[in-house]
């Protein structure tokens, strides 16, 4: 049986979205409309944006792009 790796559901539950995206990229997954990879990547970007905004609101310095 082939090991499919980390599922998006598991990545969300375990706060491992970045690992999910990296795994999908390594397998050569493309951005299909509505794919798990696309949704996982969008959630990761959104989470990073929120974290950066919270850091800045707390008086922190910008962390880069």
C-alpha positions as protocol buffer text, in pm:
chain_id: "A"
residue {
  index: 1
  type: UNK
  ca { x: 0 y: 0 z: 0 }
}
residue {
  index: 2
  type: UNK
  ca { x: 139 y: 342 z: -100 }
}
residue {
  index: 3
  type: UNK
  ca { x: 206 y: 595 z: 176 }
}
residue {
  index: 4
  type: UNK
  ca { x: 13 y: 907 z: 81 }
}
residue {
  index: 5
  type: UNK
  ca { x: 179 y: 1117 z: 351 }
}
residue {
  index: 6
  type: UNK
  ca { x: 6 y: 1387 z: 547 }
}
residue {
  index: 7
  type: UNK
  ca { x: -353 y: 1465 z: 448 }
}
residue {
  index: 8
  type: UNK
  ca { x: -486 y: 1819 z: 455 }
}
residue {
  index: 9
  type: UNK
  ca { x: -730 y: 1718 z: 729 }
}
residue {
  index: 10
  type: UNK
  ca { x: -446 y: 1586 z: 947 }
}
residue {
  index: 11
  type: UNK
  ca { x: -231 y: 1891 z: 869 }
}
residue {
  index: 12
  type: UNK
  ca { x: -509 y: 2124 z: 985 }
}
residue {
  index: 13
  type: UNK
  ca { x: -581 y: 1921 z: 1298 }
}
residue {
  index: 14
  type: UNK
  ca { x: -211 y: 1903 z: 1391 }
}
residue {
  index: 15
  type: UNK
  ca { x: -115 y: 2259 z: 1285 }
}
residue {
  index: 16
  type: UNK
  ca { x: 119 y: 2119 z: 1016 }
}
residue {
  index: 17
  type: UNK
  ca { x: -1 y: 2309 z: 709 }
}
residue {
  index: 18
  type: UNK
  ca { x: 347 y: 2411 z: 606 }
}
residue {
  index: 19
  type: UNK
  ca { x: 457 y: 2047 z: 603 }
}
residue {
  index: 20
  type: UNK
  ca { x: 149 y: 1954 z: 397 }
}
residue {
  index: 21
  type: UNK
  ca { x: 230 y: 2219 z: 135 }
}
residue {
  index: 22
  type: UNK
  ca { x: 597 y: 2118 z: 117 }
}
residue {
  index: 23
  type: UNK
  ca { x: 499 y: 1752 z: 80 }
}
residue {
  index: 24
  type: UNK
  ca { x: 258 y: 1833 z: -202 }
}
residue {
  index: 25
  type: UNK
  ca { x: 517 y: 2047 z: -381 }
}
residue {
  index: 26
  type: UNK
  ca { x: 774 y: 1767 z: -355 }
}
residue {
  index: 27
  type: UNK
  ca { x: 525 y: 1530 z: -521 }
}
residue {
  index: 28
  type: UNK
  ca { x: 476 y: 1781 z: -804 }
}
residue {
  index: 29
  type: UNK
  ca { x: 116 y: 1862 z: -717 }
}
residue {
  index: 30
  type: UNK
  ca { x: -21 y: 2150 z: -920 }
}
residue {
  index: 31
  type: UNK
  ca { x: -280 y: 2408 z: -824 }
}
residue {
  index: 32
  type: UNK
  ca { x: -601 y: 2253 z: -948 }
}
residue {
  index: 33
  type: UNK
  ca { x: -917 y: 2448 z: -888 }
}
residue {
  index: 34
  type: UNK
  ca { x: -1038 y: 2357 z: -540 }
}
residue {
  index: 35
  type: UNK
  ca { x: -764 y: 2100 z: -476 }
}
residue {
  index: 36
  type: UNK
  ca { x: -652 y: 2012 z: -124 }
}
residue {
  index: 37
  type: UNK
  ca { x: -313 y: 2162 z: -206 }
}
residue {
  index: 38
  type: UNK
  ca { x: -468 y: 2490 z: -316 }
}
residue {
  index: 39
  type: UNK
  ca { x: -680 y: 2513 z: -2 }
}
residue {
  index: 40
  type: UNK
  ca { x: -388 y: 2419 z: 222 }
}
residue {
  index: 41
  type: UNK
  ca { x: -164 y: 2678 z: 61 }
}
residue {
  index: 42
  type: UNK
  ca { x: -432 y: 2947 z: 94 }
}
residue {
  index: 43
  type: UNK
  ca { x: -480 y: 2864 z: 463 }
}
residue {
  index: 44
  type: UNK
  ca { x: -106 y: 2876 z: 524 }
}
residue {
  index: 45
  type: UNK
  ca { x: -75 y: 3217 z: 356 }
}
residue {
  index: 46
  type: UNK
  ca { x: -372 y: 3350 z: 553 }
}
residue {
  index: 47
  type: UNK
  ca { x: -231 y: 3220 z: 882 }
}
residue {
  index: 48
  type: UNK
  ca { x: 108 y: 3380 z: 816 }
}
residue {
  index: 49
  type: UNK
  ca { x: -60 y: 3710 z: 728 }
}
residue {
  index: 50
  type: UNK
  ca { x: -262 y: 3706 z: 1051 }
}
residue {
  index: 51
  type: UNK
  ca { x: 47 y: 3618 z: 1256 }
}
residue {
  index: 52
  type: UNK
  ca { x: 242 y: 3906 z: 1098 }
}
residue {
  index: 53
  type: UNK
  ca { x: -43 y: 4152 z: 1163 }
}
residue {
  index: 54
  type: UNK
  ca { x: -71 y: 4040 z: 1527 }
}
residue {
  index: 55
  type: UNK
  ca { x: 306 y: 4077 z: 1570 }
}
residue {
  index: 56
  type: UNK
  ca { x: 298 y: 4432 z: 1432 }
}
residue {
  index: 57
  type: UNK
  ca { x: -3 y: 4529 z: 1646 }
}
residue {
  index: 58
  type: UNK
  ca { x: 189 y: 4409 z: 1952 }
}
residue {
  index: 59
  type: UNK
  ca { x: 465 y: 4658 z: 1868 }
}
residue {
  index: 60
  type: UNK
  ca { x: 701 y: 4418 z: 1693 }
}
residue {
  index: 61
  type: UNK
  ca { x: 923 y: 4504 z: 1401 }
}
residue {
  index: 62
  type: UNK
  ca { x: 834 y: 4382 z: 1051 }
}
residue {
  index: 63
  type: UNK
  ca { x: 969 y: 4031 z: 984 }
}
residue {
  index: 64
  type: UNK
  ca { x: 1023 y: 4067 z: 611 }
}
residue {
  index: 65
  type: UNK
  ca { x: 804 y: 3981 z: 311 }
}
